[in-house]
Amino acid sequence: MKTLKTLTRIAIFTTLLLLFAVVASAQDKKPDTLQLSVGFSNNQYDNLFSTEYTQGGAVKLSVKMAANDRLRLALAGQVDRNCLGCDFKQDTYAGGPELDVNVIGKRVALFGHALFGLNDDKAFSRTYGGGVKVFVGNVFFVPGEINYRRVEGQPETVQLFLVRVGARF
């Protein structure tokens, strides 16, 4: 039942996010200053071929620092939860640089980031990753993102596979 409430809240948040994207599309300025996205993650432990995994969620905010027609350098912040429906939930709060490179006009971009932060146990975490963004107006989709996270005091690296939807303002 808690999972249903959580999924309902995420659906409402996503609907509001898309509504704001439609309203923002009427503005005259370039919609690349701010990117806000929400998504689902699949967390795998031990190794890439392990079947031990959990589904979580993530919210990411990316604010442009510098840009031209081909590149966008931004400061990104991300909050994610490792598991939405289990008893042991761990939130990670991280921030750092993100670089977008437009590969097909301004419709498709490859991105990479290095995020540094803390989790609920106050342990330092490092997350390195990247993926693909597909832009449709002010709305964008991340059909694939992979992150590798290392947390101090834990012996293994966690692989996070994410799918996101967001809006840019």
LUMPALUM-971139 format. One line per 2 residues: number of its first residue (from 0); their letters; for each residue x, y, z of N, C-alpha, C. Coordinates in Angstrom, 3 decimals. Example, Ala and Ser with C-alpha at 12.3 -4.5 7.8 and 13.67 -1.06 7.14 Angstrom:
residues 2
0> as> 13.190,-5.690,7.800,12.300,-4.500,7.800,13.200,-3.300,7.800  12.850,-2.250,7.080,13.670,-1.060,7.140,12.900,0.030,7.870
This chain:
residues 169
0> mk> 0.816,-1.189,0.000,0.000,0.000,0.000,0.865,1.260,0.000  2.004,1.206,0.743,2.902,2.358,0.752,3.489,2.592,-0.633
2> tl> 3.768,1.499,-1.349,4.317,1.629,-2.695,3.321,2.309,-3.609  2.028,1.978,-3.482,0.996,2.605,-4.305,0.907,4.092,-4.026
4> kt> 0.980,4.483,-2.751,0.953,5.906,-2.407,2.178,6.628,-2.976  3.335,5.987,-2.879,4.550,6.591,-3.413,4.461,6.757,-4.920
6> lt> 4.000,5.729,-5.622,3.873,5.810,-7.070,2.839,6.853,-7.477  1.755,6.993,-6.699,0.745,8.004,-6.980,1.346,9.403,-6.830
8> ri> 2.136,9.602,-5.790,2.777,10.904,-5.591,3.752,11.215,-6.723  4.505,10.217,-7.164,5.438,10.422,-8.269,4.683,10.759,-9.544
10> ai> 3.559,10.081,-9.803,2.755,10.355,-10.998,2.192,11.777,-10.958  1.720,12.221,-9.801,1.196,13.587,-9.663,2.320,14.598,-9.883
12> ft> 3.493,14.338,-9.299,4.630,15.245,-9.467,5.035,15.321,-10.935  5.086,14.191,-11.617,5.451,14.169,-13.035,4.431,14.918,-13.875
14> tl> 3.135,14.759,-13.573,2.093,15.472,-14.301,2.242,16.980,-14.107  2.501,17.409,-12.884,2.712,18.841,-12.629,3.956,19.350,-13.354
16> ll> 5.005,18.531,-13.376,6.223,18.905,-14.068,5.967,19.110,-15.556  5.216,18.210,-16.162,4.897,18.345,-17.581,3.980,19.544,-17.838
18> lf> 3.063,19.839,-16.909,2.214,21.016,-17.030,3.057,22.284,-17.020  4.037,22.356,-16.102,4.943,23.506,-16.071,5.750,23.599,-17.359
20> av> 6.101,22.468,-17.937,6.863,22.473,-19.194,6.043,23.060,-20.328  4.757,22.733,-20.364,3.891,23.273,-21.411,3.739,24.775,-21.243
22> va> 3.560,25.232,-20.005,3.441,26.666,-19.743,4.754,27.373,-20.098  5.872,26.753,-19.772,7.164,27.371,-20.055,7.470,27.416,-21.548
24> sa> 6.841,26.568,-22.331,7.126,26.557,-23.768,6.639,27.829,-24.461  5.756,28.580,-23.822,5.263,29.827,-24.407,6.242,30.978,-24.208
26> qd> 7.286,30.770,-23.433,8.255,31.830,-23.190,9.189,31.978,-24.378  9.756,33.177,-24.552,10.614,33.475,-25.693,12.073,33.103,-25.476
28> kk> 12.522,32.976,-24.243,13.937,32.714,-24.006,14.288,31.260,-24.336  15.600,31.001,-24.491,16.056,29.645,-24.753,15.802,28.776,-23.525
30> pd> 15.221,27.605,-23.722,14.892,26.759,-22.571,16.031,25.825,-22.174  17.183,26.389,-21.826,18.284,25.525,-21.429,18.953,25.965,-20.136
32> tl> 18.384,26.946,-19.450,18.976,27.443,-18.220,18.806,26.452,-17.075  17.647,25.839,-16.990,17.322,24.948,-15.879,16.707,23.671,-16.432
34> ql> 17.172,22.533,-15.957,16.589,21.242,-16.329,16.223,20.511,-15.043  14.963,20.119,-14.943,14.457,19.408,-13.775,13.870,18.091,-14.247
36> sv> 14.305,16.983,-13.634,13.816,15.678,-14.083,13.544,14.764,-12.903  12.680,13.804,-13.142,12.334,12.784,-12.159,12.400,11.445,-12.876
38> gf> 12.835,10.410,-12.167,12.969,9.123,-12.834,12.991,7.950,-11.884  13.064,6.783,-12.487,13.129,5.527,-11.748,14.494,4.901,-11.975
40> sn> 14.988,4.211,-10.964,16.306,3.593,-11.077,16.236,2.119,-10.715  17.157,1.390,-11.265,17.348,-0.010,-10.927,18.752,-0.106,-10.355
42> nq> 18.866,-0.475,-9.090,20.154,-0.526,-8.413,20.649,-1.957,-8.379  21.859,-2.186,-8.867,22.457,-3.518,-8.824,23.699,-3.481,-7.967
44> yd> 23.874,-4.524,-7.193,25.005,-4.620,-6.287,25.931,-5.751,-6.732  27.073,-5.845,-6.120,28.092,-6.865,-6.380,28.648,-6.769,-7.784
46> nl> 27.959,-7.292,-8.782,28.470,-7.201,-10.137,27.330,-6.949,-11.107  27.672,-6.647,-12.333,26.689,-6.267,-13.338,25.695,-7.377,-13.647
48> fs> 26.105,-8.630,-13.482,25.249,-9.758,-13.836,24.519,-10.347,-12.635  24.574,-9.676,-11.501,23.885,-10.135,-10.300,22.386,-9.934,-10.445
50> te> 21.614,-10.807,-9.827,20.159,-10.666,-9.861,19.634,-9.988,-8.606  20.510,-9.542,-7.734,20.096,-8.833,-6.532,19.998,-7.348,-6.864
52> yt> 18.786,-6.844,-6.980,18.617,-5.450,-7.332,17.347,-4.908,-6.692  17.260,-3.584,-6.625,16.088,-2.909,-6.075,15.718,-1.761,-7.002
54> qg> 14.450,-1.382,-6.961,13.988,-0.244,-7.764,13.842,0.972,-6.869  14.389,2.083,-7.331,14.335,3.313,-6.563,13.869,4.476,-7.415
56> ga> 14.024,5.654,-6.886,13.617,6.863,-7.594,14.677,7.932,-7.458  14.618,8.930,-8.345,15.604,10.004,-8.327,14.988,11.292,-8.853
58> vk> 15.460,12.412,-8.323,15.100,13.745,-8.795,16.404,14.490,-9.042  16.502,15.153,-10.193,17.741,15.842,-10.552,17.438,17.255,-11.034
60> ls> 18.251,18.197,-10.597,18.171,19.592,-11.018,19.520,19.977,-11.603  19.500,20.552,-12.805,20.718,20.943,-13.499,20.597,22.416,-13.895
62> vk> 21.542,23.244,-13.442,21.522,24.687,-13.705,22.726,25.045,-14.582  22.462,25.704,-15.713,23.505,26.046,-16.678,24.504,27.030,-16.086
64> ma> 25.800,26.721,-16.287,26.865,27.659,-15.915,27.431,28.340,-17.160  27.606,27.576,-18.247,28.113,28.116,-19.510,27.617,27.222,-20.635
66> an> 27.390,27.821,-21.821,26.892,27.021,-22.938,27.184,27.703,-24.261  27.266,26.889,-25.300,27.277,27.374,-26.670,26.392,26.426,-27.479
68> dr> 26.483,26.467,-28.809,25.599,25.626,-29.622,25.874,24.135,-29.468  27.074,23.770,-29.089,27.452,22.354,-29.034,27.550,21.803,-27.609
70> lr> 28.005,22.624,-26.661,28.274,22.163,-25.293,27.446,22.923,-24.273  27.173,22.261,-23.159,26.498,22.899,-22.021,27.160,22.383,-20.754
72> la> 27.734,23.281,-19.971,28.324,22.931,-18.689,27.357,23.398,-17.609  27.013,22.494,-16.707,26.011,22.819,-15.698,26.443,22.304,-14.333
74> la> 25.810,22.844,-13.314,25.958,22.362,-11.955,24.713,21.536,-11.660  24.898,20.263,-11.337,23.777,19.350,-11.134,23.683,18.935,-9.673
76> gq> 22.454,18.763,-9.215,22.184,18.233,-7.886,21.188,17.102,-8.010  21.407,16.031,-7.268,20.541,14.864,-7.384,20.225,14.302,-6.013
78> vd> 18.977,13.929,-5.833,18.530,13.224,-4.637,17.932,11.913,-5.126  18.405,10.802,-4.579,17.821,9.533,-4.992,17.655,8.599,-3.803
80> rn> 16.705,7.697,-3.953,16.401,6.689,-2.943,16.663,5.332,-3.563  17.344,4.475,-2.821,17.751,3.188,-3.380,16.597,2.214,-3.550
82> cl> 15.545,2.352,-2.777,14.458,1.375,-2.827,13.152,2.045,-2.415  12.137,1.926,-3.253,10.852,2.559,-2.944,9.950,1.665,-2.095
84> gc> 10.045,0.351,-2.258,9.097,-0.530,-1.590,9.672,-1.451,-0.540  10.909,-1.230,-0.099,11.485,-2.134,0.897,11.637,-1.416,2.236
86> df> 12.021,-2.184,3.247,12.140,-1.617,4.594,13.392,-0.754,4.748  14.488,-1.153,4.112,15.740,-0.409,4.235,15.840,0.601,3.100
88> kq> 15.576,1.851,3.400,15.645,2.915,2.398,16.842,3.797,2.715  17.598,4.148,1.690,18.746,5.019,1.874,18.707,6.123,0.825
90> dt> 18.706,7.359,1.294,18.720,8.515,0.401,20.153,9.002,0.228  20.473,9.435,-0.987,21.782,10.000,-1.282,21.572,11.395,-1.852
92> ya> 22.301,12.370,-1.312,22.228,13.763,-1.746,23.589,14.115,-2.339  23.612,14.471,-3.628,24.901,14.702,-4.283,24.805,15.860,-5.269
94> gg> 25.946,16.439,-5.565,26.016,17.521,-6.527,27.380,17.561,-7.191  27.433,18.194,-8.371,28.698,18.305,-9.077,28.493,18.763,-10.506
96> pe> 29.563,18.738,-11.305,29.479,19.216,-12.690,28.816,18.202,-13.618  28.142,18.742,-14.641,27.538,17.921,-15.685,27.855,18.568,-17.031
98> ld> 28.252,17.763,-17.998,28.580,18.258,-19.329,27.679,17.584,-20.348  26.956,18.405,-21.142,26.106,17.912,-22.231,26.781,18.243,-23.552
100> vn> 26.763,17.296,-24.480,27.309,17.505,-25.823,26.202,17.177,-26.820  25.778,18.174,-27.603,24.748,17.954,-28.618,25.340,17.136,-29.761
102> vi> 24.686,16.019,-30.101,25.213,15.163,-31.176,24.328,15.179,-32.417  23.042,15.390,-32.266,22.130,15.504,-33.408,21.383,16.826,-33.252
104> gk> 21.967,17.881,-33.801,21.374,19.208,-33.642,21.251,19.540,-32.172  20.075,20.026,-31.815,19.786,20.263,-30.402,18.696,19.324,-29.922
106> rv> 18.553,18.201,-30.599,17.518,17.216,-30.260,18.031,16.081,-29.391  19.294,15.692,-29.579,19.871,14.574,-28.829,21.208,15.022,-28.263
108> al> 21.428,14.749,-26.989,22.679,15.124,-26.334,23.199,13.956,-25.512  24.495,13.764,-25.539,25.168,12.842,-24.634,25.605,13.641,-23.422
110> fg> 25.535,13.058,-22.239,25.952,13.796,-21.055,26.751,12.896,-20.127  27.551,13.545,-19.311,28.310,12.865,-18.276,28.356,13.736,-17.040
112> ha> 28.473,13.116,-15.884,28.536,13.893,-14.650,29.401,13.193,-13.607  29.856,13.977,-12.669,30.581,13.500,-11.494,29.919,14.158,-10.295
114> lf> 29.217,13.368,-9.500,28.455,13.895,-8.370,29.076,13.409,-7.062  29.200,14.313,-6.118,29.804,14.011,-4.828,28.842,14.442,-3.737
116> gl> 28.672,13.606,-2.713,27.738,13.974,-1.657,27.742,13.015,-0.495  26.623,13.010,0.224,26.468,12.195,1.424,25.186,11.382,1.334
118> nd> 25.166,10.275,2.066,23.928,9.517,2.186,23.370,9.690,3.601  22.319,8.941,3.919,21.671,9.074,5.240,22.607,8.754,6.399
120> dk> 23.581,7.883,6.166,24.535,7.497,7.214,25.702,8.471,7.323  25.632,9.583,6.608,26.685,10.606,6.568,27.983,10.054,5.972
122> af> 27.877,9.041,5.123,29.038,8.480,4.437,29.215,9.200,3.102  30.450,9.502,2.749,30.759,10.206,1.511,30.541,9.276,0.319
124> sr> 29.902,9.803,-0.725,29.662,8.989,-1.923,30.158,9.732,-3.163  30.620,8.942,-4.124,31.045,9.463,-5.417,30.233,8.735,-6.476
126> ty> 29.621,9.496,-7.376,28.821,8.911,-8.457,29.338,9.440,-9.782  29.742,8.529,-10.653,30.204,8.890,-11.991,29.286,8.208,-12.988
128> gg> 28.838,8.947,-13.993,27.946,8.323,-14.954,27.654,9.199,-16.145  26.771,8.690,-16.982,26.384,9.419,-18.176,25.218,8.746,-18.859
130> gv> 24.756,9.377,-19.948,23.623,8.832,-20.665,23.274,9.667,-21.876  22.037,9.525,-22.304,21.524,10.185,-23.504,20.268,10.968,-23.127
132> kv> 20.181,12.219,-23.613,18.975,13.032,-23.446,18.357,13.260,-24.823  17.039,13.117,-24.908,16.299,13.382,-26.135,15.331,14.523,-25.842
134> fv> 15.460,15.639,-26.577,14.651,16.830,-26.340,13.496,16.897,-27.318  12.301,17.164,-26.800,11.102,17.395,-27.610,10.480,18.681,-27.071
136> gn> 10.837,19.815,-27.668,10.388,21.100,-27.141,11.061,21.356,-25.804  10.262,21.670,-24.814,10.791,21.913,-23.476,10.796,20.665,-22.607
138> vf> 10.320,19.575,-23.137,10.307,18.311,-22.415,11.484,17.479,-22.909  12.116,16.754,-21.998,13.189,15.855,-22.427,13.043,14.510,-21.740
140> fv> 13.594,13.511,-22.398,13.574,12.145,-21.896,15.012,11.651,-21.805  15.275,10.885,-20.796,16.564,10.200,-20.682,16.244,8.712,-20.770
142> pg> 16.324,8.140,-21.994,15.965,6.732,-22.148,16.987,5.776,-21.551  18.187,6.270,-21.279,19.200,5.422,-20.680,20.276,6.227,-19.994
144> ei> 20.520,5.890,-18.744,21.593,6.514,-17.957,22.181,5.438,-17.070  23.489,5.391,-17.001,24.158,4.434,-16.115,25.103,5.203,-15.207
146> ny> 25.058,4.884,-13.933,25.907,5.518,-12.933,26.620,4.442,-12.127  27.838,4.754,-11.738,28.599,3.895,-10.835,28.833,4.687,-9.563
148> rr> 28.400,4.137,-8.444,28.505,4.839,-7.159,29.390,4.056,-6.213  30.267,4.783,-5.570,31.136,4.216,-4.545,30.870,4.975,-3.261
150> ve> 30.591,4.263,-2.186,30.301,4.873,-0.887,31.384,4.437,0.087  31.944,5.400,0.809,32.992,5.098,1.779,32.470,4.115,2.823
152> gq> 33.271,3.116,3.130,32.899,2.127,4.126,32.150,0.933,3.572  31.799,0.954,2.303,31.125,-0.189,1.685,32.077,-0.832,0.685
154> pe> 32.181,-2.150,0.707,33.185,-2.811,-0.135,32.844,-2.861,-1.624  31.580,-2.709,-1.990,31.220,-2.887,-3.401,30.790,-1.576,-4.048
156> tv> 30.857,-1.558,-5.361,30.365,-0.457,-6.166,28.934,-0.771,-6.575  28.078,0.243,-6.584,26.680,0.063,-6.970,26.500,0.612,-8.379
158> ql> 25.836,-0.169,-9.236,25.495,0.305,-10.571,24.040,0.742,-10.548  23.777,1.951,-11.038,22.418,2.472,-11.108,22.053,2.678,-12.568
160> fl> 20.937,2.109,-12.984,20.405,2.293,-14.329,19.151,3.132,-14.201  19.103,4.276,-14.871,17.991,5.206,-14.700,17.291,5.513,-16.008
162> vr> 16.000,5.830,-15.885,15.174,6.348,-16.961,14.488,7.574,-16.379  14.541,8.702,-17.095,14.007,9.961,-16.563,13.107,10.654,-17.572
164> vg> 12.269,11.542,-17.052,11.520,12.492,-17.863,11.627,13.830,-17.146  11.726,14.907,-17.924,11.896,16.198,-17.289,11.492,17.343,-18.178
166> ar> 11.701,18.536,-17.661,11.378,19.762,-18.384,12.569,20.698,-18.268  12.727,21.541,-19.288,13.786,22.535,-19.239,13.159,23.925,-19.333
168> f> 13.714,24.836,-18.581,13.177,26.187,-18.496,14.254,27.190,-18.850
